[in-house]
Amino acid sequence: MDGMHDLGGKQGFGPVQYTTNAPTFHAPWEQRVNAMYSLAVKHGVFNMDEYRHAIERMEPRHYLSASYYERTLTSLATLCVEKKLVPVAELERHAEGRFPLALPSAPGRGNSINRVAFAVGDRVRVSAALVAGHVRMPAYVRGKTGLVVGQSPAYPYPDAHGHGVAADKEVTYDVRFDAMDLWPDAADPAFVHVGLFHSYLEPA
C-alpha cells in the first residue's frame, strides 16, 4: 500500500544509523516474537505478503516509533486477531492495557490484464498507479523508465497474495534505472536496480 513504510528515496530522516557487528536480538522477547511469526508462516496461518501488509497498515506514528521486532509483533498479533485465533481482550490482559494493532486492510487486486512479455534490453515504464492494498512497487520508481537487465522465476503476485485474491504467479524483472532520472537534483551518476513484478510494468 502507499503509506509511511515506503521511505525509499525520501529525504528528511537523517543519516542511516547502524552498529557494526550488532546482535540480531537485543532482548529475549524479540527471539520469541521472531520464532512465533516464523512458526505461523511455516504452518500456513498467514503468508509473507499478509505479514508485510499488516506492518504497512500500522498507524504512521506507531510505525515510525516502533523497533523492528515491535513491528513484527504488531503484524503477528493483528493477523491472529483478524483470523480469530486470539481475541483482543486476551492480548490486552497480558499487556495490562491497550494493545495497538494495525489499521484495517483495503482490498487487494489481481494481475494486470495488459501484461506484455519483456526481454533483456527492453525499455519499460513503471505504473504510476496509487494502490490501497499491499504492493511491492517502490514509490520512487513510479512512472519512471528503465532497462530490463534480468528476469527471476515466477512467484506469488503480492498484490493478490497478501489479500487471499486468486491470481497467477508472476516473474519479476530486474530493471536498471539511472539514479539521475529518479532524483534529478539530488543524485550522483549511478545505476539503481529494482526487482519489479510483471504487472507493474508496461512498454516504454
C-alpha positions as CSV (number, residue, x, y, z in Angstrom):
1,M,0.0,0.0,0.0
2,D,1.1,3.6,-0.3
3,G,1.9,4.5,3.2
4,M,4.5,5.7,5.7
5,H,6.6,2.5,5.4
6,D,7.6,3.3,1.8
7,L,10.6,5.5,2.8
8,G,13.0,4.6,0.0
9,G,14.5,7.6,-1.7
10,K,12.9,10.1,0.7
11,Q,14.8,12.9,2.4
12,G,14.5,14.4,5.8
13,F,15.0,11.4,8.1
14,G,18.7,12.0,8.7
15,P,21.6,9.5,8.1
16,V,21.1,5.8,8.3
17,Q,22.2,4.7,11.8
18,Y,23.9,1.3,12.2
19,T,26.1,-0.6,14.6
20,T,28.9,-2.7,13.4
21,N,28.5,-6.4,14.4
22,A,25.2,-5.6,16.2
23,P,23.5,-8.6,17.8
24,T,20.4,-10.0,16.0
25,F,18.3,-9.8,19.1
26,H,18.5,-7.3,21.9
27,A,16.1,-8.9,24.3
28,P,14.5,-12.4,24.9
29,W,11.1,-11.2,23.8
30,E,12.4,-10.4,20.3
31,Q,13.6,-14.0,19.9
32,R,10.2,-15.3,21.0
33,V,8.3,-13.0,18.6
34,N,10.5,-14.0,15.7
35,A,10.0,-17.7,16.5
36,M,6.2,-17.3,16.7
37,Y,6.0,-15.4,13.4
38,S,8.2,-17.9,11.7
39,L,6.1,-20.8,13.0
40,A,2.9,-19.1,11.9
41,V,4.2,-18.8,8.3
42,K,5.5,-22.4,8.3
43,H,2.1,-23.7,9.3
44,G,0.2,-21.6,6.9
45,V,-1.5,-19.3,9.4
46,F,-0.6,-16.4,7.1
47,N,1.9,-15.8,4.3
48,M,4.7,-13.4,4.0
49,D,2.7,-10.9,1.9
50,E,0.0,-10.8,4.6
51,Y,2.7,-10.4,7.2
52,R,4.3,-7.4,5.3
53,H,0.9,-5.8,4.7
54,A,0.0,-5.9,8.3
55,I,3.2,-3.9,9.1
56,E,2.4,-1.5,6.3
57,R,-1.0,-0.9,7.9
58,M,0.4,0.2,11.2
59,E,-0.6,3.7,12.3
60,P,2.1,6.0,10.9
61,R,3.3,7.4,14.3
62,H,3.4,3.8,15.7
63,Y,5.3,2.6,12.7
64,L,8.0,5.3,12.9
65,S,8.5,4.9,16.6
66,A,8.5,1.1,16.7
67,S,11.5,-1.1,16.6
68,Y,12.0,-3.9,14.0
69,Y,10.6,-6.6,16.3
70,E,7.8,-4.4,17.6
71,R,6.6,-4.2,14.0
72,T,6.8,-8.0,13.8
73,L,4.8,-8.3,17.0
74,T,2.2,-5.9,15.7
75,S,1.8,-7.8,12.5
76,L,1.7,-11.2,14.2
77,A,-0.9,-10.0,16.7
78,T,-3.1,-8.2,14.1
79,L,-3.3,-11.2,11.8
80,C,-4.0,-13.6,14.7
81,V,-6.9,-11.3,15.8
82,E,-8.2,-10.9,12.2
83,K,-8.1,-14.7,11.7
84,K,-10.0,-15.2,15.0
85,L,-7.2,-17.1,16.7
86,V,-6.7,-14.7,19.5
87,P,-9.2,-12.2,21.0
88,V,-8.1,-8.6,21.5
89,A,-9.2,-8.9,25.2
90,E,-6.6,-11.6,25.8
91,L,-3.8,-9.5,24.3
92,E,-4.8,-6.6,26.4
93,R,-5.0,-8.8,29.5
94,H,-1.4,-9.9,29.0
95,A,-0.3,-6.4,28.1
96,E,-2.1,-4.9,31.1
97,G,-3.5,-2.2,28.9
98,R,-4.2,-1.3,25.3
99,F,-2.5,-3.4,22.7
100,P,-2.1,-1.4,19.4
101,L,-2.9,-3.3,16.3
102,A,-2.6,-2.4,12.6
103,L,-5.4,-0.5,10.9
104,P,-8.0,-2.4,8.7
105,S,-6.9,-3.6,5.3
106,A,-8.0,-2.3,1.9
107,P,-9.0,-4.8,-0.9
108,G,-6.2,-6.4,-2.9
109,R,-6.1,-6.7,-6.7
110,G,-5.4,-9.4,-9.3
111,N,-2.9,-9.4,-12.2
112,S,-2.9,-6.7,-14.8
113,I,-4.8,-7.8,-17.9
114,N,-2.3,-5.8,-20.1
115,R,0.8,-7.8,-19.4
116,V,3.3,-8.0,-22.3
117,A,6.4,-10.2,-22.0
118,F,9.7,-8.4,-21.9
119,A,13.2,-9.4,-22.8
120,V,16.6,-8.3,-21.6
121,G,17.3,-5.0,-23.3
122,D,13.7,-3.8,-23.4
123,R,12.9,-0.4,-22.1
124,V,9.9,-0.4,-19.7
125,R,7.9,2.1,-17.7
126,V,6.7,1.5,-14.2
127,S,3.0,2.0,-13.4
128,A,2.2,5.3,-11.7
129,A,-0.9,3.9,-10.0
130,L,-1.7,4.5,-6.3
131,V,-2.5,1.3,-4.6
132,A,-4.7,1.0,-1.5
133,G,-3.8,-2.6,-0.7
134,H,-0.5,-4.5,-0.5
135,V,2.1,-3.7,-3.2
136,R,5.8,-4.1,-3.7
137,M,6.3,-1.3,-6.2
138,P,8.5,1.4,-4.6
139,A,7.2,5.0,-4.8
140,Y,10.5,6.4,-6.1
141,V,10.3,4.4,-9.4
142,R,6.6,5.0,-10.1
143,G,6.2,6.5,-13.6
144,K,9.9,6.1,-14.3
145,T,11.5,4.4,-17.3
146,G,14.3,1.8,-17.0
147,L,16.0,-1.0,-18.8
148,V,15.3,-4.8,-18.3
149,V,18.6,-6.5,-17.5
150,G,17.4,-9.8,-16.0
151,Q,14.4,-11.9,-15.0
152,S,13.6,-14.1,-12.0
153,P,11.3,-17.1,-11.7
154,A,7.6,-16.7,-11.2
155,Y,6.4,-16.0,-7.6
156,P,3.1,-15.3,-5.9
157,Y,1.8,-11.9,-7.0
158,P,2.0,-9.8,-3.8
159,D,-1.0,-7.5,-4.5
160,A,-3.2,-10.6,-4.6
161,H,-1.3,-12.9,-2.3
162,G,-1.5,-10.5,0.6
163,H,-5.3,-10.5,0.5
164,G,-6.3,-14.0,-0.4
165,V,-7.2,-13.0,-4.0
166,A,-6.7,-15.6,-6.7
167,A,-4.0,-14.6,-9.2
168,D,-1.4,-16.1,-11.5
169,K,2.2,-16.2,-10.3
170,E,4.4,-13.6,-12.0
171,V,8.0,-13.3,-12.9
172,T,10.0,-10.3,-11.6
173,Y,12.1,-8.3,-14.0
174,D,15.4,-6.7,-12.8
175,V,15.0,-3.2,-14.1
176,R,18.0,-0.8,-14.2
177,F,17.3,2.9,-13.6
178,D,19.6,5.9,-13.9
179,A,19.8,7.5,-10.5
180,M,19.8,11.0,-12.0
181,D,16.5,10.2,-13.7
182,L,15.0,9.1,-10.3
183,W,16.3,12.1,-8.4
184,P,17.3,14.8,-10.9
185,D,18.5,17.3,-8.3
186,A,19.9,15.0,-5.7
187,A,21.9,12.1,-7.1
188,D,25.3,11.2,-8.4
189,P,25.8,9.3,-11.6
190,A,24.9,5.7,-10.8
191,F,22.6,2.8,-11.6
192,V,19.8,1.6,-9.3
193,H,18.4,-1.9,-9.9
194,V,14.9,-2.8,-8.7
195,G,13.1,-6.1,-9.0
196,L,9.6,-5.4,-10.3
197,F,6.6,-7.8,-10.8
198,H,5.3,-8.2,-14.4
199,S,2.0,-6.4,-13.6
200,Y,3.9,-3.2,-12.6
201,L,5.5,-2.7,-16.0
202,E,4.4,-1.5,-19.4
203,P,6.4,-1.0,-22.6
204,A,8.2,2.4,-22.7
